[in-house]
């Protein structure tokens, strides 16, 4: 987790690693989490569901997110909400960094 009350450059908090996905939890509370991810090109998360709504904010690169079989292409500064209990998947089209904010209540 990052230090409270300290200015950080978010894009530099995780580095790309060849052939993998790197994640760093920024906030973890009962009400939800904020996680920073760095995906290498062609890395992804297979289709799954989550019991909570999740906001995805793309910081760098391009990604394809599939929700209920519908494909969305996002790039830097784009956001999308992945609804609770709906199948979704993530596939990095380029090296890509994103913030995932999951709200549990």
Backbone as ProteinMPNN parsed JSONL, in Angstrom:
{"seq_chain_A": "XXXXXXXXXXXXXXXXXXXXXXXXXXXXXXXXXXXXXXXXXXXXXXXXXXXXXXXXXXXXXXXXXXXXXXXXXXXXXXXXXXXXXXXXXXXXXXXXXXXXXXXXX", "coords_chain_A": {"N_chain_A": [[0.844, -1.174, 0.0], [0.343, 2.338, -0.472], [1.886, 5.226, 1.063], [0.062, 7.256, 3.339], [-1.079, 10.641, 2.936], [0.944, 11.524, 1.211], [2.373, 12.71, -1.726], [2.235, 11.034, -4.783], [3.442, 9.731, -7.911], [1.388, 8.139, -9.847], [1.649, 6.496, -12.154], [4.205, 5.561, -12.009], [4.276, 3.778, -9.913], [4.034, 1.052, -10.355], [5.832, -1.244, -12.391], [6.223, -2.416, -15.761], [6.453, -5.892, -16.468], [7.949, -8.421, -18.296], [5.824, -10.637, -19.979], [3.855, -10.925, -17.998], [1.502, -9.947, -15.375], [1.447, -7.251, -13.195], [0.533, -6.2, -9.958], [-0.536, -3.761, -7.554], [-1.791, -3.04, -4.468], [-3.447, -0.167, -3.559], [-5.295, 0.971, -1.832], [-7.029, -0.667, 0.72], [-9.923, -1.439, 2.093], [-12.819, -2.105, 4.158], [-15.027, -1.208, 2.753], [-14.171, -1.262, 0.128], [-11.678, -1.625, -2.547], [-8.701, -0.251, -4.051], [-6.758, -0.848, -6.752], [-3.728, -0.949, -8.518], [-2.656, -1.841, -11.714], [-0.266, -3.325, -13.957], [-0.053, -4.501, -17.114], [1.607, -6.663, -19.293], [1.949, -6.663, -22.872], [-0.571, -8.521, -24.515], [-1.271, -9.944, -22.254], [-3.712, -10.947, -19.798], [-6.899, -11.166, -18.063], [-8.868, -13.895, -17.648], [-12.303, -14.65, -18.508], [-14.525, -13.873, -15.919], [-16.503, -13.387, -12.905], [-17.41, -10.834, -10.539], [-18.502, -9.978, -7.268], [-19.104, -7.329, -6.922], [-19.542, -3.931, -8.134], [-17.137, -2.52, -10.383], [-14.842, -0.008, -11.186], [-12.9, 0.802, -13.918], [-10.005, 2.478, -14.824], [-8.049, 3.628, -17.333], [-4.634, 4.162, -17.506], [-2.436, 4.077, -19.156], [-1.55, 2.913, -22.393], [-3.423, 0.41, -24.311], [-6.448, -1.503, -24.159], [-8.628, -4.333, -24.337], [-11.761, -4.853, -23.121], [-14.146, -7.143, -22.198], [-17.527, -7.394, -21.594], [-20.246, -9.195, -20.616], [-20.085, -10.504, -23.096], [-19.853, -8.4, -24.89], [-17.551, -6.378, -26.566], [-15.208, -3.886, -25.647], [-13.002, -1.318, -26.504], [-10.46, 0.345, -24.93], [-8.452, 3.215, -24.129], [-5.713, 5.253, -22.936], [-6.824, 7.349, -20.345], [-9.479, 6.636, -20.601], [-12.505, 5.31, -19.132], [-14.44, 2.647, -17.641], [-17.284, 0.964, -16.33], [-17.508, -2.09, -14.769], [-20.114, -4.115, -14.241], [-21.456, -5.591, -11.231], [-21.527, -9.117, -10.756], [-21.623, -9.77, -13.469], [-20.301, -11.421, -16.277], [-16.948, -10.785, -17.221], [-13.913, -9.882, -18.966], [-10.401, -9.209, -19.448], [-8.026, -7.99, -21.748], [-4.866, -7.101, -22.671], [-3.967, -4.998, -25.246], [-1.73, -3.597, -25.844], [1.228, -2.85, -23.914], [-0.068, -2.02, -20.781], [-1.484, 0.055, -18.273], [-3.63, 0.243, -15.471], [-6.142, 1.431, -13.181], [-8.074, -0.204, -10.821], [-11.023, 0.155, -9.229], [-12.884, -1.104, -6.742], [-16.028, -1.262, -5.367], [-17.577, -2.193, -2.448], [-19.898, -1.739, -1.075]], "CA_chain_A": [[0.0, 0.0, 0.0], [1.122, 3.568, -0.498], [1.835, 6.012, 2.291], [-0.978, 8.283, 3.401], [-0.649, 12.045, 2.953], [2.186, 11.688, 0.471], [2.133, 12.827, -3.162], [2.851, 9.96, -5.561], [3.175, 9.687, -9.344], [0.758, 6.824, -9.921], [2.124, 5.699, -13.284], [5.505, 4.988, -11.66], [4.178, 2.897, -8.742], [4.251, -0.32, -10.828], [6.582, -1.336, -13.645], [5.899, -3.542, -16.628], [7.339, -7.048, -16.423], [7.714, -9.219, -19.496], [5.029, -11.844, -19.931], [3.068, -11.083, -16.778], [0.702, -8.851, -14.835], [1.908, -6.791, -11.881], [-0.499, -5.418, -9.279], [-0.186, -3.134, -6.281], [-2.958, -2.526, -3.773], [-3.231, 1.199, -3.081], [-6.192, 1.119, -0.682], [-7.823, -1.857, 1.015], [-10.844, -1.143, 3.191], [-14.031, -2.908, 4.178], [-15.937, -0.688, 1.735], [-13.669, -1.502, -1.215], [-10.244, -1.6, -2.802], [-8.159, 0.426, -5.223], [-5.582, -1.614, -7.134], [-3.027, -0.506, -9.724], [-2.162, -2.978, -12.489], [0.539, -3.16, -15.169], [-0.154, -5.694, -17.943], [2.429, -6.722, -20.488], [1.139, -6.879, -24.074], [-1.22, -9.821, -24.694], [-1.632, -10.544, -20.973], [-5.092, -10.625, -19.485], [-7.665, -11.892, -17.059], [-9.915, -14.649, -18.334], [-13.661, -14.269, -18.112], [-14.89, -14.174, -14.533], [-17.45, -12.433, -12.335], [-17.087, -10.299, -9.214], [-19.773, -9.654, -6.615], [-19.216, -5.876, -6.714], [-19.218, -3.062, -9.264], [-15.734, -2.125, -10.451], [-14.504, 1.062, -12.123], [-11.581, 0.663, -14.523], [-9.475, 3.738, -15.353], [-6.832, 3.308, -18.08], [-3.593, 5.178, -17.318], [-1.426, 3.969, -20.211], [-1.74, 1.805, -23.305], [-4.74, 0.075, -24.841], [-6.969, -2.754, -23.63], [-9.963, -4.766, -24.733], [-12.524, -5.38, -21.994], [-15.382, -7.766, -22.644], [-18.55, -7.475, -20.547], [-21.428, -9.906, -21.141], [-19.845, -10.818, -24.497], [-19.661, -7.193, -25.703], [-16.161, -5.933, -26.511], [-14.949, -2.446, -25.56], [-11.581, -0.972, -26.593], [-10.176, 1.536, -24.131], [-7.088, 3.739, -24.188], [-5.369, 6.173, -21.855], [-7.827, 8.299, -19.851], [-10.833, 6.09, -20.698], [-13.007, 4.559, -17.985], [-15.617, 1.814, -17.858], [-17.745, 0.276, -15.128], [-17.844, -3.503, -14.931], [-21.18, -4.337, -13.254], [-21.398, -6.756, -10.344], [-22.119, -10.395, -11.152], [-21.694, -9.9, -14.922], [-19.032, -11.938, -16.773], [-16.081, -9.831, -17.903], [-12.54, -10.31, -19.201], [-9.48, -8.117, -19.777], [-6.918, -8.394, -22.617], [-4.016, -5.952, -23.014], [-3.597, -4.912, -26.659], [-0.359, -3.093, -25.745], [1.5, -2.72, -22.489], [-1.188, -1.228, -20.302], [-1.641, 0.251, -16.834], [-4.987, 0.646, -15.128], [-6.572, 1.412, -11.787], [-9.338, -0.898, -10.615], [-11.664, 0.566, -7.971], [-14.007, -2.0, -6.467], [-16.866, -0.766, -4.277], [-18.266, -3.351, -1.868], [-21.16, -1.411, -0.395]], "C_chain_A": [[0.894, 1.243, 0.0], [0.954, 4.314, 0.824], [0.724, 7.039, 2.214], [-0.337, 9.658, 3.422], [0.713, 12.242, 2.304], [1.86, 11.718, -1.019], [2.918, 11.726, -3.887], [2.545, 10.158, -7.037], [2.678, 8.278, -9.64], [1.323, 5.943, -11.023], [3.445, 4.999, -12.958], [5.454, 4.027, -10.473], [4.278, 1.412, -9.093], [4.983, -0.255, -12.16], [6.073, -2.518, -14.459], [6.927, -4.649, -16.407], [6.952, -7.964, -17.569], [6.894, -10.472, -19.19], [4.139, -12.019, -18.714], [2.244, -9.842, -16.462], [1.235, -8.532, -13.452], [0.781, -5.986, -11.249], [0.029, -4.885, -7.965], [-1.463, -2.583, -5.67], [-2.631, -1.157, -3.199], [-4.063, 1.478, -1.838], [-6.938, -0.194, -0.514], [-8.625, -1.594, 2.277], [-12.049, -2.069, 3.103], [-14.985, -2.503, 3.045], [-15.452, -0.927, 0.308], [-12.163, -1.422, -1.315], [-9.931, -0.748, -4.024], [-6.838, -0.281, -5.537], [-5.042, -1.09, -8.454], [-2.454, -1.742, -10.411], [-1.266, -2.507, -13.623], [0.506, -4.492, -15.908], [0.868, -5.608, -19.067], [1.49, -6.978, -21.676], [0.677, -8.328, -24.148], [-1.48, -10.57, -23.388], [-3.075, -10.177, -20.656], [-5.649, -11.425, -18.333], [-8.794, -12.593, -17.798], [-11.285, -14.27, -17.779], [-13.976, -14.771, -16.704], [-15.966, -13.191, -14.101], [-16.903, -11.96, -10.993], [-18.406, -9.859, -8.581], [-20.023, -8.161, -6.426], [-18.958, -5.132, -8.016], [-17.74, -2.681, -9.199], [-15.561, -1.056, -11.527], [-13.078, 0.841, -12.605], [-11.204, 1.999, -15.144], [-8.136, 3.414, -16.02], [-5.85, 4.482, -17.972], [-2.605, 5.219, -18.475], [-1.782, 2.785, -21.099], [-3.173, 1.604, -23.75], [-5.141, -1.315, -24.375], [-8.318, -3.051, -24.262], [-10.609, -5.385, -23.496], [-13.84, -5.909, -22.554], [-16.312, -7.897, -21.447], [-19.798, -8.082, -21.17], [-21.298, -10.169, -22.639], [-19.657, -9.622, -25.411], [-18.256, -6.654, -25.473], [-16.066, -4.408, -26.513], [-13.438, -2.23, -25.641], [-11.378, 0.352, -25.87], [-8.716, 1.919, -24.283], [-6.892, 4.698, -23.018], [-6.494, 7.176, -21.61], [-9.273, 7.831, -20.026], [-11.196, 5.366, -19.403], [-14.178, 3.698, -18.425], [-15.991, 1.198, -16.512], [-18.09, -1.16, -15.504], [-18.87, -3.831, -13.852], [-20.981, -5.622, -12.447], [-22.101, -7.95, -10.982], [-22.311, -10.571, -12.657], [-20.337, -10.397, -15.428], [-18.242, -10.867, -17.524], [-14.664, -10.409, -18.006], [-11.721, -9.106, -19.628], [-8.352, -8.682, -20.63], [-6.14, -7.147, -23.041], [-3.611, -6.017, -24.482], [-2.171, -4.392, -26.815], [0.014, -3.222, -24.27], [0.487, -1.724, -21.952], [-1.175, -1.138, -18.789], [-3.044, 0.759, -16.563], [-5.167, 0.646, -13.618], [-7.928, 0.722, -11.758], [-9.856, -0.488, -9.236], [-12.899, -0.292, -7.788], [-14.735, -1.495, -5.222], [-17.696, -1.925, -3.748], [-19.587, -3.0, -1.207], [-21.952, -0.406, -1.195]], "O_chain_A": [[2.05, 1.194, 0.42], [0.02, 4.07, 1.589], [0.473, 7.622, 1.159], [0.799, 9.822, 3.868], [1.534, 13.025, 2.783], [1.149, 10.846, -1.516], [4.105, 11.519, -3.634], [1.493, 10.698, -7.381], [3.466, 7.332, -9.676], [1.458, 4.735, -10.825], [3.771, 3.971, -13.552], [6.494, 3.51, -10.064], [4.575, 0.594, -8.221], [4.783, 0.666, -12.952], [5.56, -3.493, -13.911], [8.109, -4.384, -16.189], [5.774, -8.247, -17.785], [7.21, -11.248, -18.288], [3.707, -13.133, -18.419], [2.282, -8.84, -17.175], [1.451, -9.428, -12.636], [0.141, -5.179, -11.923], [0.917, -5.47, -7.345], [-2.141, -1.755, -6.279], [-1.667, -0.998, -2.45], [-3.602, 2.136, -0.905], [-7.423, -0.769, -1.489], [-8.081, -1.534, 3.38], [-12.263, -2.733, 2.089], [-15.662, -3.347, 2.458], [-16.238, -0.807, -0.632], [-11.462, -1.189, -0.331], [-10.77, -0.55, -4.903], [-5.924, -0.314, -4.713], [-5.797, -0.821, -9.388], [-1.838, -2.589, -9.764], [-1.472, -1.431, -14.184], [0.983, -5.501, -15.389], [0.976, -4.573, -19.724], [0.37, -7.454, -21.496], [1.447, -9.249, -23.874], [-1.877, -11.735, -23.426], [-3.599, -9.2, -21.19], [-4.965, -12.242, -17.718], [-9.582, -11.953, -18.493], [-11.398, -13.652, -16.721], [-13.725, -15.926, -16.358], [-16.304, -12.268, -14.842], [-16.044, -12.606, -10.394], [-19.318, -9.418, -9.28], [-21.032, -7.768, -5.84], [-18.252, -5.625, -8.896], [-17.165, -2.538, -8.12], [-16.072, -1.189, -12.639], [-12.157, 0.707, -11.799], [-11.983, 2.585, -15.896], [-7.198, 2.978, -15.353], [-6.177, 5.624, -18.296], [-2.006, 6.258, -18.75], [-2.265, 1.765, -20.609], [-4.024, 2.481, -23.599], [-4.297, -2.196, -24.214], [-9.049, -2.147, -24.666], [-10.073, -6.32, -22.902], [-14.549, -5.216, -23.284], [-15.933, -8.445, -20.412], [-20.342, -7.547, -22.135], [-22.28, -10.07, -23.373], [-19.336, -9.793, -26.587], [-17.822, -6.493, -24.333], [-16.753, -3.73, -27.278], [-12.678, -2.885, -24.928], [-12.041, 1.346, -26.165], [-7.856, 1.074, -24.531], [-7.801, 4.917, -22.217], [-7.039, 7.766, -22.543], [-10.2, 8.545, -19.644], [-10.328, 4.879, -18.678], [-14.825, 3.97, -19.436], [-15.131, 0.944, -15.668], [-18.859, -1.41, -16.432], [-18.537, -3.827, -12.667], [-20.412, -6.6, -12.931], [-23.123, -7.81, -11.652], [-23.081, -11.432, -13.08], [-19.309, -9.841, -15.04], [-18.79, -10.139, -18.352], [-14.275, -11.295, -17.244], [-12.262, -8.109, -20.107], [-7.779, -9.719, -20.298], [-6.686, -6.253, -23.688], [-2.982, -6.984, -24.912], [-1.49, -4.703, -27.792], [-0.806, -3.66, -23.462], [0.212, -0.705, -22.586], [-0.894, -2.118, -18.1], [-3.583, 1.582, -17.303], [-4.453, -0.035, -12.882], [-8.813, 1.021, -12.56], [-9.219, -0.747, -8.215], [-13.843, -0.221, -8.574], [-14.132, -1.325, -4.162], [-18.431, -2.565, -4.5], [-20.328, -3.901, -0.813], [-23.042, -0.009, -0.782]]}, "name": "protein", "num_of_chains": 1, "seq": "XXXXXXXXXXXXXXXXXXXXXXXXXXXXXXXXXXXXXXXXXXXXXXXXXXXXXXXXXXXXXXXXXXXXXXXXXXXXXXXXXXXXXXXXXXXXXXXXXXXXXXXXX"}
